[in-house]
Amino acid sequence: MPSILNEEEIFNHVKETSIICFSRLVEELKDSLIQNFEDEELLSARELCQRILKCSKNTADKYYLNNASFPFIQQGNERRYPKKAVEKWIEENSRKR
């Protein structure tokens, strides 16, 4: 005759299964994030102005870099700008004609 699990046994089984699934998901996400970050080109403000924004640093500060939603990564005292994230931000924040 099959044994019937009580509520505590069911809870423990679900808990253990959830922990295993969550751990696997975290590892997969971590690997994916690391790969995406390693593939991401980080630009200095000067490189960003020359290659993407095509403007002076003063203009970039005024219209882009001081905008709270503009993407950057802080590395010590320096800000670096993820190229893909900046391009996406420009696309999403450009006025459509």
C-alpha distances in whole Angstrom, upper triangle without the diagonal:
4,6,9,13,16,19,20,18,18,22,22,21,23,26,25,25,28,30,29,30,33,35,35,37,39,40,40,43,44,45,46,49,50,51,52,54,56,57,59,62,64,67,70,72,75,73,71,74,76,73,71,73,76,78,80,78,79,78,75,75,76,74,71,70,70,68,65,63,64,62,63,61,63,64,66,69,68,67,65,65,62,63,61,60,64,64,61,62,66,64,62,65,68,70,69,72
4,6,10,13,16,17,15,15,19,19,17,19,22,22,21,24,26,26,27,30,31,31,33,35,36,37,39,41,42,43,45,46,47,49,51,52,53,55,59,60,63,66,68,71,69,67,71,72,69,67,69,73,74,76,74,76,74,71,71,72,70,67,66,67,64,61,59,60,58,59,57,59,60,62,65,65,63,62,61,58,60,57,56,60,60,57,59,62,61,59,62,64,66,66,69
4,6,9,13,14,12,12,16,16,15,17,20,20,20,23,24,24,26,28,29,30,32,34,35,36,38,40,41,42,44,45,47,48,50,51,53,54,58,59,62,65,67,70,68,66,70,71,68,66,68,72,73,75,73,74,73,70,69,71,69,66,65,65,63,59,57,59,57,57,56,57,58,60,63,63,61,60,60,57,59,56,55,59,59,56,58,61,60,58,61,64,66,65,69
4,6,10,12,10,10,13,14,13,15,18,18,19,21,23,23,24,27,28,29,31,33,34,35,37,38,40,41,43,44,46,47,49,50,52,53,57,57,61,63,65,68,66,64,68,70,67,65,66,70,71,73,71,72,71,68,67,68,66,63,63,63,60,57,55,57,55,55,54,56,57,58,61,61,60,59,58,55,57,54,53,57,58,55,56,59,58,56,59,62,63,63,66
4,7,8,6,6,10,11,10,12,14,15,16,18,20,20,22,24,25,26,28,30,31,32,34,35,37,38,40,41,43,44,46,47,49,50,54,54,58,60,62,65,63,61,65,67,64,62,64,67,69,70,68,69,68,65,64,65,63,60,60,60,57,54,52,54,52,52,51,52,53,55,58,58,56,55,55,52,54,52,51,54,55,52,53,57,55,53,56,59,61,61,64
4,6,5,6,9,10,11,12,14,16,17,18,20,22,23,24,26,28,29,30,32,33,34,36,38,39,40,42,44,45,46,48,50,51,54,55,58,60,62,65,64,62,65,67,65,62,64,67,69,70,67,69,68,64,64,65,63,60,59,59,57,53,51,54,51,52,51,52,53,55,57,58,56,55,55,53,55,52,51,54,55,52,53,57,56,53,56,59,61,61,64
4,6,5,6,9,10,11,12,14,15,16,18,20,21,22,24,26,27,28,30,32,32,34,36,37,38,40,42,43,44,46,48,48,52,52,55,57,59,62,61,59,62,64,62,60,61,65,66,67,64,65,65,61,60,62,60,57,56,56,53,50,48,50,48,49,48,49,50,52,55,55,53,53,52,50,52,50,48,51,53,49,50,54,53,50,53,56,58,58,61
4,5,5,6,9,10,10,12,14,15,16,18,20,21,22,24,25,26,29,30,31,32,35,36,37,38,40,41,42,44,46,47,50,51,54,56,57,61,59,58,61,63,61,59,60,64,65,65,63,64,64,60,59,61,59,56,55,54,52,49,47,49,47,48,46,47,48,50,52,53,51,51,51,49,51,49,47,51,52,49,49,53,52,50,52,56,58,58,61
4,5,5,6,9,10,11,12,14,15,17,18,20,21,23,24,26,27,29,30,31,33,35,36,37,39,41,42,43,45,46,50,50,54,56,58,61,59,57,61,63,60,58,60,64,65,66,63,65,64,61,60,61,60,56,55,55,53,50,48,50,48,48,46,47,48,50,53,53,52,51,51,48,51,48,47,50,52,49,50,53,52,50,53,56,58,58,62
4,5,5,6,8,10,11,12,14,16,16,18,20,21,22,24,26,27,28,30,32,33,34,36,38,39,40,42,43,44,48,49,52,54,56,59,57,56,59,61,58,56,58,61,63,64,61,63,62,58,58,59,57,54,53,53,51,48,46,48,46,46,45,46,47,49,52,52,50,49,49,46,49,46,45,48,49,46,47,51,50,47,50,53,55,55,59
4,5,5,6,9,10,10,12,14,15,16,18,20,21,22,24,26,26,28,30,31,32,34,36,37,38,40,42,42,46,46,50,52,53,56,55,53,56,58,56,54,55,59,60,61,59,60,59,56,55,56,55,52,50,50,48,45,43,45,43,43,42,43,44,46,49,49,47,47,46,44,46,44,42,46,47,44,45,48,48,45,48,51,53,53,57
4,5,5,6,9,10,10,12,14,15,16,18,20,21,23,24,25,27,29,30,31,33,35,36,37,39,41,42,45,45,49,51,53,56,54,53,56,58,56,54,55,59,60,61,58,60,59,56,55,57,55,52,50,50,49,45,43,45,43,43,41,42,43,45,48,48,47,46,46,44,46,44,42,46,47,44,45,49,48,46,48,52,54,54,58
4,5,5,6,8,10,11,12,14,15,17,18,20,22,23,24,26,27,29,30,32,33,35,36,38,39,41,44,45,48,51,52,56,54,52,56,57,55,53,55,58,60,61,58,60,59,56,55,57,55,52,51,51,49,46,44,45,43,43,41,43,44,45,48,48,47,46,45,43,45,43,42,45,46,44,45,48,47,45,48,51,53,53,57
4,6,5,6,9,10,10,12,14,15,16,18,20,21,22,24,26,27,28,30,32,32,34,36,37,38,42,43,46,48,50,53,51,50,53,55,52,50,52,55,57,58,56,57,56,53,52,54,52,49,48,48,46,42,40,42,40,40,39,40,42,43,46,46,44,43,43,40,43,40,39,42,43,40,41,45,44,42,45,48,50,50,53
4,5,5,6,9,10,10,12,14,15,16,18,20,21,22,24,26,26,28,30,31,32,34,36,37,40,41,44,46,48,51,50,48,51,53,51,49,50,54,55,56,54,55,54,51,50,52,50,47,46,46,44,40,39,40,38,38,37,38,39,41,44,44,42,41,41,39,41,39,37,41,42,39,40,44,43,41,44,47,49,49,53
4,5,5,6,9,10,11,13,14,15,17,19,20,21,23,25,26,27,29,30,31,33,35,36,40,40,44,46,48,51,49,48,51,53,51,49,51,54,55,56,54,56,55,52,51,53,51,48,46,47,45,42,40,41,39,39,37,38,39,40,44,44,42,41,41,39,41,39,38,41,42,40,41,45,44,42,45,48,50,51,54
4,5,5,6,9,10,11,12,14,16,17,18,20,22,23,24,26,27,29,30,32,33,35,38,39,43,45,47,50,48,47,50,52,49,47,49,53,54,55,53,55,54,51,50,52,50,47,46,46,44,41,39,40,37,38,36,38,39,41,44,43,42,40,40,37,39,37,36,40,41,38,39,43,42,40,43,46,48,49,52
4,5,5,6,8,10,10,12,14,15,16,18,20,21,22,24,26,27,28,30,31,32,36,37,40,42,44,47,46,44,47,49,47,45,46,50,51,52,50,52,51,47,47,49,47,43,42,43,41,37,35,37,34,35,33,35,36,38,41,41,39,38,37,35,37,34,33,37,38,35,36,40,39,37,40,43,45,45,49
4,6,5,6,9,10,10,12,14,15,16,18,20,21,22,24,26,26,28,30,31,35,35,39,41,43,46,44,43,46,48,46,44,46,49,50,51,49,51,50,46,46,48,46,43,41,42,40,37,35,36,33,34,32,33,34,36,39,39,37,36,36,33,36,34,33,36,38,35,36,40,39,37,40,43,46,46,50
4,6,5,6,9,10,11,13,14,15,17,19,20,21,23,25,26,27,29,30,34,35,38,41,43,46,44,43,46,48,45,44,46,49,51,52,49,51,51,47,47,49,47,44,42,43,41,38,36,37,34,34,32,34,34,36,40,39,38,36,36,33,36,33,33,36,37,35,36,40,39,38,41,44,46,47,50
4,5,5,6,9,10,11,12,14,16,17,18,20,21,23,24,26,27,29,32,33,37,39,41,44,42,41,44,46,43,41,43,47,48,50,48,49,49,45,45,47,45,41,40,41,39,36,34,35,32,32,31,33,34,36,39,38,36,35,34,31,33,31,30,34,35,32,34,37,36,35,38,41,43,43,47
4,5,5,6,9,10,10,12,14,15,16,18,20,21,22,24,26,27,30,31,34,37,39,42,40,38,42,43,41,39,41,44,46,47,45,46,46,42,42,44,42,38,37,38,36,33,31,32,29,29,28,29,30,33,36,35,33,32,31,29,31,29,28,31,33,30,31,35,34,33,35,38,41,41,45
4,5,5,6,9,10,10,12,14,15,16,18,20,21,22,24,26,29,30,33,36,38,41,39,38,41,43,40,39,41,44,46,47,44,46,46,42,42,44,42,39,37,38,37,34,32,32,29,29,27,29,29,31,34,34,32,31,31,28,31,29,28,32,33,31,32,36,35,34,37,40,42,43,47
4,5,5,6,9,10,11,12,14,15,17,18,20,21,23,24,28,29,33,35,38,40,38,37,41,42,39,38,40,43,45,46,44,46,46,42,42,44,42,39,38,39,37,34,32,33,29,29,28,29,30,32,35,35,33,31,31,28,30,28,27,31,32,30,31,35,34,33,36,39,42,42,46
4,5,5,6,8,10,11,12,14,15,16,18,20,21,22,26,27,31,33,35,38,36,35,38,40,37,35,37,41,42,44,42,44,43,39,39,41,39,36,35,36,34,31,29,29,26,27,25,27,28,31,34,33,31,29,28,25,27,25,24,28,29,27,28,32,31,30,33,35,38,38,42
4,5,5,6,9,10,10,12,14,15,16,18,20,21,24,25,29,31,33,36,34,33,36,38,35,34,36,39,41,42,39,41,41,37,37,39,37,34,32,34,32,29,27,28,24,24,22,24,25,27,30,30,28,26,26,23,26,24,23,27,28,26,27,31,30,29,32,35,38,38,42
4,5,5,6,9,10,11,12,14,15,16,18,20,23,24,28,31,33,36,34,33,36,37,35,34,36,39,41,42,40,42,42,38,38,40,39,35,34,35,34,31,29,29,25,25,23,25,25,27,31,30,28,26,26,23,26,24,23,27,28,27,28,32,31,31,33,36,39,40,43
4,5,5,6,9,10,11,12,14,15,17,18,22,24,27,30,32,35,33,31,35,36,33,32,34,38,39,41,39,41,41,37,37,40,38,34,33,34,33,31,28,28,25,25,23,25,26,28,31,30,28,26,25,22,24,22,22,26,26,24,26,30,29,28,31,34,37,37,41
4,5,5,6,8,10,10,12,14,15,16,20,21,25,27,29,32,30,29,32,34,31,29,32,35,37,38,36,38,37,34,34,36,34,30,29,31,29,27,24,24,21,21,20,22,23,26,29,27,25,23,22,19,21,19,19,22,23,21,23,26,26,25,28,31,34,34,38
4,5,5,6,9,10,10,12,14,15,19,19,23,26,28,31,29,28,31,33,30,29,31,34,36,37,35,37,37,33,33,35,34,30,29,30,29,27,24,24,21,20,18,20,20,23,26,25,23,21,21,18,21,19,19,22,24,22,24,27,27,27,29,32,35,36,39
4,6,5,6,9,10,11,12,14,18,19,23,26,28,31,28,28,31,32,30,29,31,34,36,37,35,38,37,34,34,37,35,31,30,32,31,29,26,26,22,21,19,22,21,24,27,26,24,22,22,19,20,19,19,23,24,23,24,28,27,27,30,32,36,36,40
4,5,5,6,9,10,11,12,16,18,21,24,27,29,27,25,29,30,27,26,29,32,34,35,33,36,35,31,32,35,32,29,28,30,28,27,24,23,20,20,18,21,21,25,27,26,23,21,20,17,18,16,16,20,21,19,21,24,24,24,27,29,32,33,36
4,5,5,6,8,10,10,14,15,19,21,24,26,24,23,27,28,25,24,26,29,31,32,30,33,32,28,29,31,30,26,25,26,25,23,21,20,16,16,15,17,18,21,24,22,20,18,17,14,16,14,14,17,19,17,19,22,22,22,25,27,30,31,35
4,5,5,6,9,10,13,14,18,21,23,26,23,23,27,27,25,24,27,30,31,32,30,33,33,29,29,32,31,27,25,27,27,25,23,22,18,17,15,17,17,20,23,21,19,17,17,14,16,15,15,19,20,20,21,24,25,25,27,29,33,34,37
4,5,5,6,9,12,14,18,21,24,26,23,22,26,27,24,23,26,29,31,32,31,33,33,29,30,33,31,27,26,29,28,26,24,22,19,18,16,19,19,22,25,23,21,18,17,14,15,14,15,18,19,19,21,23,24,24,27,29,32,33,36
4,5,5,6,10,12,15,19,21,23,21,20,23,24,21,20,23,26,28,29,28,30,30,26,27,30,28,24,23,25,24,23,20,19,15,15,14,17,18,21,23,21,19,16,14,11,12,10,11,15,15,15,17,20,20,20,23,25,28,29,32
4,5,5,8,9,13,16,19,21,18,18,21,22,20,19,22,25,26,27,25,28,28,24,25,28,26,22,21,23,23,21,19,18,14,13,11,14,14,17,20,18,15,13,12,9,11,11,11,14,15,15,17,20,20,21,23,25,29,30,33
4,5,8,10,13,16,19,21,18,18,22,23,20,20,23,25,27,28,26,30,29,26,27,30,28,25,23,26,25,24,22,20,17,15,13,16,15,18,21,18,17,14,14,11,12,12,14,16,17,18,20,22,23,24,26,27,31,32,35
4,6,9,13,16,19,20,17,17,21,21,18,18,21,23,26,27,26,29,28,25,26,29,27,24,23,26,25,25,22,20,16,16,15,18,17,21,23,20,18,14,13,10,10,10,12,15,15,16,18,20,20,22,24,25,29,30,33
4,6,10,13,16,17,14,14,18,18,15,15,18,20,22,24,22,25,25,21,22,25,24,20,19,22,21,21,19,16,13,12,11,15,15,18,20,17,15,11,10,6,7,7,9,11,12,13,15,17,18,19,21,22,26,27,30
4,6,10,13,14,11,11,15,15,12,12,15,17,20,21,19,23,22,19,20,23,22,19,17,21,21,21,19,16,13,12,11,14,14,17,18,15,13,9,8,6,6,8,10,11,12,14,15,16,18,20,21,22,26,27,30
4,7,10,12,9,9,13,14,12,12,14,17,18,19,17,20,20,17,18,21,20,16,15,18,18,18,17,14,11,9,8,11,10,14,15,11,9,6,5,5,6,9,10,10,12,14,15,16,18,20,20,22,25,27,30
4,6,8,6,6,9,10,9,10,12,14,15,15,13,17,17,14,15,18,18,14,13,16,17,18,17,13,11,9,10,12,11,14,14,11,9,5,5,6,7,10,11,10,12,15,15,15,18,20,20,21,24,26,29
4,5,5,6,9,10,10,11,12,14,14,13,11,14,15,12,13,17,17,14,11,15,16,18,17,14,12,10,10,11,11,13,12,8,7,5,6,9,10,14,14,12,15,17,17,17,20,22,21,22,25,28,30
4,6,5,6,9,10,10,10,11,11,10,7,11,12,9,9,13,13,11,9,12,14,16,16,12,12,10,11,12,13,14,13,9,7,7,7,11,11,15,14,12,14,17,16,15,19,20,19,20,23,26,28
4,5,5,6,9,10,10,10,10,8,7,11,12,10,11,14,15,13,12,15,17,19,19,16,15,14,15,15,15,17,15,12,11,10,10,13,13,16,17,14,16,19,18,17,21,22,21,21,25,27,29
4,5,5,6,8,9,10,11,11,10,14,14,11,14,17,16,14,13,17,18,20,19,16,15,13,15,16,16,18,17,13,12,10,9,11,10,14,15,12,14,17,17,16,19,21,20,21,24,26,28
4,6,5,5,6,8,9,10,9,12,12,9,11,14,13,11,10,14,15,17,16,12,12,11,13,15,16,18,17,13,11,9,7,9,8,11,12,9,10,14,13,12,15,17,17,17,20,23,25
4,6,6,5,5,5,6,6,10,9,7,10,12,12,10,10,14,15,18,17,14,14,14,16,17,18,20,19,15,13,12,11,13,11,15,15,11,12,16,15,13,16,19,17,17,20,22,24
4,6,6,5,7,8,9,12,12,10,13,16,15,14,14,17,19,21,21,17,17,17,19,20,20,23,21,17,16,14,13,14,12,16,17,13,14,17,17,15,18,21,20,19,22,24,25
4,6,6,9,11,12,15,14,12,15,18,16,14,15,19,19,21,20,16,16,16,18,20,20,23,22,18,16,14,12,12,10,13,14,11,11,15,15,13,16,19,18,18,21,22,24
4,6,9,11,12,15,13,10,14,16,14,12,13,16,16,19,17,13,13,14,17,19,20,23,22,18,16,13,11,11,8,10,12,8,8,12,12,10,12,15,15,14,17,19,21
4,5,8,9,12,9,7,11,12,10,9,11,14,14,17,16,12,13,14,17,19,21,24,22,19,16,14,12,13,11,13,13,9,9,13,12,9,12,15,13,12,15,18,19
4,7,10,12,10,9,13,14,12,12,13,17,17,20,20,16,17,18,21,22,23,26,24,20,18,17,15,16,14,16,17,13,13,16,15,13,15,18,17,15,17,19,21
4,7,8,6,6,10,11,10,11,12,15,16,19,19,16,17,18,21,22,23,25,23,20,18,17,15,18,16,18,18,15,15,18,17,14,17,19,17,16,18,21,22
4,5,5,6,9,10,11,11,12,14,16,19,20,17,18,18,21,21,22,24,21,18,17,17,16,19,17,20,20,16,18,21,19,17,20,22,20,19,21,24,25
4,5,5,6,9,10,10,9,11,14,17,18,15,16,15,18,18,19,20,17,15,13,14,14,17,17,20,19,15,17,20,18,17,20,22,19,19,22,25,27
4,5,5,6,9,10,10,11,13,17,18,16,18,17,20,20,21,22,19,17,16,17,16,20,19,22,21,18,19,22,19,18,21,22,20,20,21,25,26
4,5,5,6,8,9,10,12,16,17,14,17,17,20,21,23,24,21,19,17,17,16,19,18,21,20,16,17,20,17,15,18,20,17,16,18,21,23
4,5,5,5,6,8,10,13,14,11,13,13,16,17,19,21,18,16,13,14,12,15,15,17,16,12,14,16,14,12,16,17,15,15,17,20,22
4,6,6,5,6,8,11,13,11,13,13,16,16,18,19,17,14,12,14,13,16,17,19,17,14,17,18,15,15,18,19,16,17,19,23,25
4,6,7,7,8,12,14,12,15,16,19,19,22,23,20,18,16,17,16,19,19,21,19,16,18,19,16,15,18,19,15,16,17,21,23
4,7,7,7,11,12,10,13,15,18,19,22,24,21,19,16,17,15,17,17,19,17,13,15,16,13,11,15,15,12,12,14,17,19
4,6,5,9,9,6,10,11,15,16,19,21,19,16,13,14,11,14,14,15,13,10,12,13,10,9,13,13,10,12,14,18,20
4,5,8,9,6,8,9,12,13,15,17,15,13,10,11,9,13,13,15,13,10,13,15,12,12,16,16,13,15,18,21,24
4,6,9,7,10,11,14,14,17,18,16,14,12,13,13,16,17,19,16,13,16,17,14,14,18,17,14,16,19,22,25
4,5,5,9,11,14,15,18,20,18,16,13,15,13,15,16,17,14,12,15,15,11,12,15,14,11,14,16,19,22
4,6,8,10,13,14,17,19,18,16,13,15,13,15,17,18,14,13,16,15,12,14,16,15,13,16,18,21,24
4,6,9,12,14,18,20,19,17,14,14,12,13,15,15,11,10,13,12,8,11,13,11,10,13,16,19,22
4,7,10,12,16,18,17,15,11,11,9,10,12,12,9,7,10,10,7,9,12,11,10,13,16,19,22
4,7,10,13,16,16,13,10,9,6,7,9,10,6,6,10,10,7,10,13,12,12,15,18,21,24
4,7,9,12,12,10,6,6,5,6,9,11,8,8,12,13,11,13,16,16,16,18,22,24,27
4,6,10,11,8,6,5,6,7,11,13,11,11,15,15,14,17,19,19,19,22,25,28,31
4,6,7,6,5,6,9,11,14,16,14,15,18,19,17,20,23,22,22,25,28,31,34
4,6,5,6,7,10,12,15,18,16,17,20,21,20,22,25,25,25,27,31,33,37
4,6,8,10,13,16,19,21,20,20,23,25,23,25,28,28,28,30,34,36,39
4,7,10,13,16,19,22,20,20,23,25,23,25,28,28,27,29,32,35,38
4,6,10,13,16,19,17,17,20,22,20,21,25,25,24,26,30,32,35
4,7,10,13,15,14,13,16,18,16,18,21,21,21,23,26,29,32
4,7,9,12,11,11,14,16,15,16,19,20,20,21,25,28,31
4,6,9,8,7,10,12,11,13,15,16,16,18,22,24,27
4,6,5,6,9,10,10,12,14,15,16,18,22,23,27
4,6,5,6,9,10,11,12,14,15,16,20,22,24
4,5,5,6,9,10,11,12,14,15,19,20,23
4,5,5,6,9,10,10,12,14,18,19,22
4,5,5,6,9,10,10,12,16,17,21
4,5,5,6,9,10,10,14,15,18
4,5,5,6,9,10,13,14,18
4,5,5,6,8,12,14,17
4,6,5,6,9,11,15
4,6,5,9,9,13
4,6,9,10,13
4,6,9,12
4,6,9
4,6
4
